Amino acid sequence: MSRSWRGLAVVAILVAAGCIRLGIWQVDRLAERRAANAEALALREAPVVDLGPGRLGADLAGRRVTLTGEFDRAAEIVIRGQAWDGGPGVRVVTPLRLEGSDTVVLVDRGFVQAPDAVHADLAALDEPGRRTVRGLASALEAREDGGHPLERNGVTTWRGLDRDGIRARLPFPVAAIWVRELPGPELPPWPRRTEPAALDDGPHLSYALQWFGFALIGLVGAGVVAWKGTAGRDARAGR
Protein backbone atom coordinates (compact mmCIF):
# COMPACT_ATOMS: atom_id res chain seq x y z
CA MET A 1 0.00 0.00 0.00
CA SER A 2 2.87 2.41 0.83
CA ARG A 3 4.23 2.13 -2.68
CA SER A 4 0.93 3.35 -4.14
CA TRP A 5 1.01 6.41 -1.84
CA ARG A 6 4.57 7.16 -2.93
CA GLY A 7 3.59 6.79 -6.58
CA LEU A 8 0.68 9.20 -6.19
CA ALA A 9 2.91 11.73 -4.44
CA VAL A 10 5.51 11.52 -7.22
CA VAL A 11 2.82 12.02 -9.87
CA ALA A 12 1.47 15.07 -8.02
CA ILE A 13 4.97 16.56 -7.78
CA LEU A 14 5.62 15.97 -11.48
CA VAL A 15 2.31 17.61 -12.40
CA ALA A 16 3.18 20.58 -10.19
CA ALA A 17 6.61 20.88 -11.81
CA GLY A 18 5.01 20.87 -15.27
CA CYS A 19 2.56 23.59 -14.23
CA ILE A 20 5.38 25.71 -12.81
CA ARG A 21 7.25 25.40 -16.11
CA LEU A 22 4.18 26.47 -18.05
CA GLY A 23 3.67 29.40 -15.67
CA ILE A 24 7.27 30.53 -16.21
CA TRP A 25 6.74 30.25 -19.97
CA GLN A 26 3.72 32.54 -19.72
CA VAL A 27 5.75 35.03 -17.67
CA ASP A 28 8.39 35.02 -20.42
CA ARG A 29 5.66 35.57 -23.03
CA LEU A 30 4.36 38.49 -20.97
CA ALA A 31 7.82 40.07 -20.91
CA GLU A 32 8.13 39.65 -24.68
CA ARG A 33 4.72 41.19 -25.26
CA ARG A 34 5.49 44.17 -23.05
CA ALA A 35 8.75 44.73 -24.90
CA ALA A 36 6.93 44.55 -28.26
CA ASN A 37 4.26 46.93 -26.97
CA ALA A 38 6.88 49.42 -25.84
CA GLU A 39 8.50 49.31 -29.27
CA ALA A 40 5.14 49.72 -31.03
CA LEU A 41 4.20 52.65 -28.77
CA ALA A 42 7.52 54.35 -29.48
CA LEU A 43 6.88 54.02 -33.23
CA ARG A 44 3.36 55.42 -32.89
CA GLU A 45 4.63 58.40 -30.91
CA ALA A 46 7.44 59.15 -33.38
CA PRO A 47 7.01 62.13 -35.75
CA VAL A 48 4.44 61.58 -38.51
CA VAL A 49 5.98 60.54 -41.84
CA ASP A 50 4.75 62.21 -45.04
CA LEU A 51 4.66 59.41 -47.61
CA GLY A 52 5.50 59.97 -51.22
CA PRO A 53 7.39 58.31 -54.07
CA GLY A 54 10.52 56.73 -52.67
CA ARG A 55 9.18 56.59 -49.10
CA LEU A 56 7.04 53.46 -49.22
CA GLY A 57 9.28 50.82 -47.66
CA ALA A 58 8.16 48.22 -45.14
CA ASP A 59 10.53 49.85 -42.62
CA LEU A 60 7.77 52.39 -41.98
CA ALA A 61 5.52 49.71 -40.45
CA GLY A 62 4.09 50.92 -37.14
CA ARG A 63 4.56 54.62 -37.94
CA ARG A 64 1.85 57.24 -38.21
CA VAL A 65 1.87 58.54 -41.75
CA THR A 66 0.14 60.94 -44.13
CA LEU A 67 -0.24 60.46 -47.88
CA THR A 68 -2.04 62.33 -50.63
CA GLY A 69 -3.66 61.10 -53.81
CA GLU A 70 -6.95 59.87 -55.28
CA PHE A 71 -8.84 56.71 -54.40
CA ASP A 72 -9.32 54.11 -57.14
CA ARG A 73 -12.59 52.45 -56.21
CA ALA A 74 -12.58 50.27 -59.31
CA ALA A 75 -9.82 48.21 -57.67
CA GLU A 76 -11.35 48.16 -54.19
CA ILE A 77 -10.75 45.18 -51.91
CA VAL A 78 -13.32 43.87 -49.43
CA ILE A 79 -12.16 42.05 -46.30
CA ARG A 80 -14.99 39.81 -45.09
CA GLY A 81 -15.76 38.36 -41.67
CA GLN A 82 -15.23 41.55 -39.67
CA ALA A 83 -17.02 42.91 -36.60
CA TRP A 84 -17.43 46.28 -34.93
CA ASP A 85 -19.45 47.27 -31.88
CA GLY A 86 -20.95 43.77 -31.78
CA GLY A 87 -22.22 43.81 -35.37
CA PRO A 88 -20.99 41.88 -38.46
CA GLY A 89 -19.55 43.54 -41.52
CA VAL A 90 -16.59 44.01 -43.82
CA ARG A 91 -13.62 46.33 -44.09
CA VAL A 92 -13.13 48.37 -47.23
CA VAL A 93 -9.58 48.66 -48.56
CA THR A 94 -9.14 51.12 -51.42
CA PRO A 95 -5.98 51.75 -53.44
CA LEU A 96 -4.80 55.36 -53.22
CA ARG A 97 -3.01 56.58 -56.34
CA LEU A 98 -0.19 58.70 -55.02
CA GLU A 99 0.59 62.03 -56.60
CA GLY A 100 3.66 61.83 -58.81
CA SER A 101 3.82 58.02 -58.79
CA ASP A 102 2.28 55.01 -60.53
CA THR A 103 2.46 53.05 -57.26
CA VAL A 104 -0.66 52.71 -55.11
CA VAL A 105 -0.93 52.35 -51.36
CA LEU A 106 -3.74 50.18 -50.01
CA VAL A 107 -5.79 52.21 -47.53
CA ASP A 108 -8.12 50.49 -45.09
CA ARG A 109 -10.93 53.04 -45.04
CA GLY A 110 -12.80 51.22 -42.30
CA PHE A 111 -15.80 49.09 -41.37
CA VAL A 112 -19.11 48.76 -43.19
CA GLN A 113 -22.09 46.83 -41.85
CA ALA A 114 -23.09 43.60 -43.61
CA PRO A 115 -25.62 41.13 -42.13
CA ASP A 116 -23.67 38.11 -43.39
CA ALA A 117 -20.23 39.73 -42.91
CA VAL A 118 -19.65 39.28 -46.66
CA HIS A 119 -22.04 41.34 -48.77
CA ALA A 120 -22.18 45.07 -48.00
CA ASP A 121 -23.70 48.01 -49.84
CA LEU A 122 -20.65 50.01 -50.93
CA ALA A 123 -22.26 52.14 -53.64
CA ALA A 124 -22.49 55.34 -51.59
CA LEU A 125 -18.94 55.26 -50.23
CA ASP A 126 -17.29 57.51 -52.81
CA GLU A 127 -14.67 59.97 -51.57
CA PRO A 128 -13.74 61.65 -54.86
CA GLY A 129 -10.93 64.01 -55.70
CA ARG A 130 -7.66 64.74 -53.98
CA ARG A 131 -7.54 63.21 -50.52
CA THR A 132 -5.04 63.40 -47.68
CA VAL A 133 -5.04 60.23 -45.60
CA ARG A 134 -3.77 60.11 -42.03
CA GLY A 135 -3.21 56.67 -40.65
CA LEU A 136 -1.03 53.92 -39.24
CA ALA A 137 1.24 51.99 -41.60
CA SER A 138 1.69 48.20 -41.59
CA ALA A 139 3.83 45.93 -43.73
CA LEU A 140 1.98 44.26 -46.59
CA GLU A 141 2.95 40.63 -46.06
CA ALA A 142 2.30 37.28 -47.67
CA ARG A 143 -0.23 35.12 -45.82
CA GLU A 144 -0.08 31.35 -45.59
CA ASP A 145 -3.65 31.12 -46.93
CA GLY A 146 -2.99 33.57 -49.77
CA GLY A 147 -5.70 35.85 -48.41
CA HIS A 148 -8.29 33.20 -49.35
CA PRO A 149 -10.13 35.19 -52.06
CA LEU A 150 -13.72 34.05 -52.46
CA GLU A 151 -16.02 34.99 -55.34
CA ARG A 152 -19.80 35.04 -54.90
CA ASN A 153 -22.29 36.67 -57.21
CA GLY A 154 -19.49 38.28 -59.15
CA VAL A 155 -17.96 39.93 -56.07
CA THR A 156 -14.59 38.86 -54.66
CA THR A 157 -13.94 39.17 -50.95
CA TRP A 158 -10.79 38.35 -48.99
CA ARG A 159 -10.06 36.88 -45.59
CA GLY A 160 -7.10 39.25 -45.25
CA LEU A 161 -4.62 41.31 -47.21
CA ASP A 162 -2.15 39.05 -48.98
CA ARG A 163 0.79 40.74 -50.69
CA ASP A 164 1.31 38.23 -53.48
CA GLY A 165 -2.35 37.59 -54.26
CA ILE A 166 -3.24 41.27 -54.42
CA ARG A 167 -0.21 42.24 -56.49
CA ALA A 168 -1.09 39.49 -58.98
CA ARG A 169 -4.62 40.85 -59.40
CA LEU A 170 -4.03 44.60 -59.52
CA PRO A 171 -2.74 46.17 -62.75
CA PHE A 172 -0.33 48.62 -61.09
CA PRO A 173 2.56 48.50 -58.60
CA VAL A 174 1.47 48.09 -54.98
CA ALA A 175 3.53 49.55 -52.13
CA ALA A 176 5.17 47.35 -49.50
CA ILE A 177 2.99 48.93 -46.82
CA TRP A 178 -0.72 49.45 -46.31
CA VAL A 179 -2.34 52.12 -44.18
CA ARG A 180 -5.24 51.94 -41.72
CA GLU A 181 -6.88 55.36 -41.91
CA LEU A 182 -7.55 56.81 -38.47
CA PRO A 183 -10.75 58.58 -37.38
CA GLY A 184 -11.06 62.31 -37.98
CA PRO A 185 -13.84 64.93 -37.79
CA GLU A 186 -13.56 65.68 -41.50
CA LEU A 187 -14.30 62.10 -42.55
CA PRO A 188 -17.72 60.68 -43.50
CA PRO A 189 -19.48 58.38 -41.00
CA TRP A 190 -19.04 55.34 -43.28
CA PRO A 191 -16.80 53.49 -43.74
CA ARG A 192 -16.30 53.67 -39.98
CA ARG A 193 -12.65 54.43 -39.24
CA THR A 194 -11.36 52.78 -36.08
CA GLU A 195 -8.41 53.28 -33.79
CA PRO A 196 -5.62 50.65 -33.83
CA ALA A 197 -5.84 47.77 -31.40
CA ALA A 198 -4.96 48.60 -27.81
CA LEU A 199 -1.47 47.68 -26.66
CA ASP A 200 -2.21 45.55 -23.60
CA ASP A 201 -0.66 42.62 -21.77
CA GLY A 202 -3.03 40.08 -23.28
CA PRO A 203 -3.93 36.93 -21.32
CA HIS A 204 -0.40 35.92 -20.33
CA LEU A 205 -0.50 37.15 -16.72
CA SER A 206 -3.81 35.45 -15.96
CA TYR A 207 -2.57 32.25 -17.62
CA ALA A 208 0.61 32.35 -15.53
CA LEU A 209 -1.38 32.77 -12.33
CA GLN A 210 -3.61 29.85 -13.32
CA TRP A 211 -0.63 27.56 -13.93
CA PHE A 212 1.02 28.58 -10.66
CA GLY A 213 -2.31 27.94 -8.93
CA PHE A 214 -2.46 24.46 -10.43
CA ALA A 215 1.12 23.88 -9.28
CA LEU A 216 0.20 24.89 -5.73
CA ILE A 217 -2.74 22.49 -5.80
CA GLY A 218 -0.41 19.75 -7.02
CA LEU A 219 2.14 20.40 -4.27
CA VAL A 220 -0.54 20.50 -1.59
CA GLY A 221 -1.94 17.28 -3.00
CA ALA A 222 1.51 15.69 -2.87
CA GLY A 223 1.86 16.76 0.77
CA VAL A 224 -1.53 15.33 1.67
CA VAL A 225 -0.73 12.05 -0.08
CA ALA A 226 2.65 11.81 1.68
CA TRP A 227 1.07 12.60 5.06
CA LYS A 228 -1.63 9.98 4.61
CA GLY A 229 0.94 7.44 3.50
CA THR A 230 3.13 8.13 6.52
CA ALA A 231 0.16 8.07 8.90
CA GLY A 232 -1.02 4.78 7.47
CA ARG A 233 2.43 3.23 7.77
CA ASP A 234 2.75 4.38 11.39
CA ALA A 235 -0.69 2.99 12.19
CA ARG A 236 0.19 -0.37 10.73
CA ALA A 237 3.50 -0.42 12.62
CA GLY A 238 1.64 0.29 15.86
CA ARG A 239 -0.63 -2.71 15.31
C-alpha positions in Angstrom: 0.0 0.0 0.0 2.9 2.4 0.8 4.2 2.1 -2.7 0.9 3.3 -4.1 1.0 6.4 -1.8 4.6 7.2 -2.9 3.6 6.8 -6.6 0.7 9.2 -6.2 2.9 11.7 -4.4 5.5 11.5 -7.2 2.8 12.0 -9.9 1.5 15.1 -8.0 5.0 16.6 -7.8 5.6 16.0 -11.5 2.3 17.6 -12.4 3.2 20.6 -10.2 6.6 20.9 -11.8 5.0 20.9 -15.3 2.6 23.6 -14.2 5.4 25.7 -12.8 7.3 25.4 -16.1 4.2 26.5 -18.0 3.7 29.4 -15.7 7.3 30.5 -16.2 6.7 30.3 -20.0 3.7 32.5 -19.7 5.7 35.0 -17.7 8.4 35.0 -20.4 5.7 35.6 -23.0 4.4 38.5 -21.0 7.8 40.1 -20.9 8.1 39.6 -24.7 4.7 41.2 -25.3 5.5 44.2 -23.0 8.7 44.7 -24.9 6.9 44.6 -28.3 4.3 46.9 -27.0 6.9 49.4 -25.8 8.5 49.3 -29.3 5.1 49.7 -31.0 4.2 52.6 -28.8 7.5 54.4 -29.5 6.9 54.0 -33.2 3.4 55.4 -32.9 4.6 58.4 -30.9 7.4 59.1 -33.4 7.0 62.1 -35.8 4.4 61.6 -38.5 6.0 60.5 -41.8 4.7 62.2 -45.0 4.7 59.4 -47.6 5.5 60.0 -51.2 7.4 58.3 -54.1 10.5 56.7 -52.7 9.2 56.6 -49.1 7.0 53.5 -49.2 9.3 50.8 -47.7 8.2 48.2 -45.1 10.5 49.9 -42.6 7.8 52.4 -42.0 5.5 49.7 -40.4 4.1 50.9 -37.1 4.6 54.6 -37.9 1.9 57.2 -38.2 1.9 58.5 -41.8 0.1 60.9 -44.1 -0.2 60.5 -47.9 -2.0 62.3 -50.6 -3.7 61.1 -53.8 -6.9 59.9 -55.3 -8.8 56.7 -54.4 -9.3 54.1 -57.1 -12.6 52.5 -56.2 -12.6 50.3 -59.3 -9.8 48.2 -57.7 -11.3 48.2 -54.2 -10.8 45.2 -51.9 -13.3 43.9 -49.4 -12.2 42.0 -46.3 -15.0 39.8 -45.1 -15.8 38.4 -41.7 -15.2 41.5 -39.7 -17.0 42.9 -36.6 -17.4 46.3 -34.9 -19.5 47.3 -31.9 -20.9 43.8 -31.8 -22.2 43.8 -35.4 -21.0 41.9 -38.5 -19.6 43.5 -41.5 -16.6 44.0 -43.8 -13.6 46.3 -44.1 -13.1 48.4 -47.2 -9.6 48.7 -48.6 -9.1 51.1 -51.4 -6.0 51.7 -53.4 -4.8 55.4 -53.2 -3.0 56.6 -56.3 -0.2 58.7 -55.0 0.6 62.0 -56.6 3.7 61.8 -58.8 3.8 58.0 -58.8 2.3 55.0 -60.5 2.5 53.1 -57.3 -0.7 52.7 -55.1 -0.9 52.4 -51.4 -3.7 50.2 -50.0 -5.8 52.2 -47.5 -8.1 50.5 -45.1 -10.9 53.0 -45.0 -12.8 51.2 -42.3 -15.8 49.1 -41.4 -19.1 48.8 -43.2 -22.1 46.8 -41.8 -23.1 43.6 -43.6 -25.6 41.1 -42.1 -23.7 38.1 -43.4 -20.2 39.7 -42.9 -19.7 39.3 -46.7 -22.0 41.3 -48.8 -22.2 45.1 -48.0 -23.7 48.0 -49.8 -20.6 50.0 -50.9 -22.3 52.1 -53.6 -22.5 55.3 -51.6 -18.9 55.3 -50.2 -17.3 57.5 -52.8 -14.7 60.0 -51.6 -13.7 61.7 -54.9 -10.9 64.0 -55.7 -7.7 64.7 -54.0 -7.5 63.2 -50.5 -5.0 63.4 -47.7 -5.0 60.2 -45.6 -3.8 60.1 -42.0 -3.2 56.7 -40.6 -1.0 53.9 -39.2 1.2 52.0 -41.6 1.7 48.2 -41.6 3.8 45.9 -43.7 2.0 44.3 -46.6 3.0 40.6 -46.1 2.3 37.3 -47.7 -0.2 35.1 -45.8 -0.1 31.3 -45.6 -3.6 31.1 -46.9 -3.0 33.6 -49.8 -5.7 35.8 -48.4 -8.3 33.2 -49.3 -10.1 35.2 -52.1 -13.7 34.0 -52.5 -16.0 35.0 -55.3 -19.8 35.0 -54.9 -22.3 36.7 -57.2 -19.5 38.3 -59.2 -18.0 39.9 -56.1 -14.6 38.9 -54.7 -13.9 39.2 -50.9 -10.8 38.3 -49.0 -10.1 36.9 -45.6 -7.1 39.2 -45.2 -4.6 41.3 -47.2 -2.1 39.0 -49.0 0.8 40.7 -50.7 1.3 38.2 -53.5 -2.3 37.6 -54.3 -3.2 41.3 -54.4 -0.2 42.2 -56.5 -1.1 39.5 -59.0 -4.6 40.9 -59.4 -4.0 44.6 -59.5 -2.7 46.2 -62.8 -0.3 48.6 -61.1 2.6 48.5 -58.6 1.5 48.1 -55.0 3.5 49.5 -52.1 5.2 47.4 -49.5 3.0 48.9 -46.8 -0.7 49.4 -46.3 -2.3 52.1 -44.2 -5.2 51.9 -41.7 -6.9 55.4 -41.9 -7.5 56.8 -38.5 -10.7 58.6 -37.4 -11.1 62.3 -38.0 -13.8 64.9 -37.8 -13.6 65.7 -41.5 -14.3 62.1 -42.6 -17.7 60.7 -43.5 -19.5 58.4 -41.0 -19.0 55.3 -43.3 -16.8 53.5 -43.7 -16.3 53.7 -40.0 -12.7 54.4 -39.2 -11.4 52.8 -36.1 -8.4 53.3 -33.8 -5.6 50.7 -33.8 -5.8 47.8 -31.4 -5.0 48.6 -27.8 -1.5 47.7 -26.7 -2.2 45.5 -23.6 -0.7 42.6 -21.8 -3.0 40.1 -23.3 -3.9 36.9 -21.3 -0.4 35.9 -20.3 -0.5 37.2 -16.7 -3.8 35.5 -16.0 -2.6 32.3 -17.6 0.6 32.4 -15.5 -1.4 32.8 -12.3 -3.6 29.8 -13.3 -0.6 27.6 -13.9 1.0 28.6 -10.7 -2.3 27.9 -8.9 -2.5 24.5 -10.4 1.1 23.9 -9.3 0.2 24.9 -5.7 -2.7 22.5 -5.8 -0.4 19.7 -7.0 2.1 20.4 -4.3 -0.5 20.5 -1.6 -1.9 17.3 -3.0 1.5 15.7 -2.9 1.9 16.8 0.8 -1.5 15.3 1.7 -0.7 12.1 -0.1 2.6 11.8 1.7 1.1 12.6 5.1 -1.6 10.0 4.6 0.9 7.4 3.5 3.1 8.1 6.5 0.2 8.1 8.9 -1.0 4.8 7.5 2.4 3.2 7.8 2.8 4.4 11.4 -0.7 3.0 12.2 0.2 -0.4 10.7 3.5 -0.4 12.6 1.6 0.3 15.9 -0.6 -2.7 15.3 
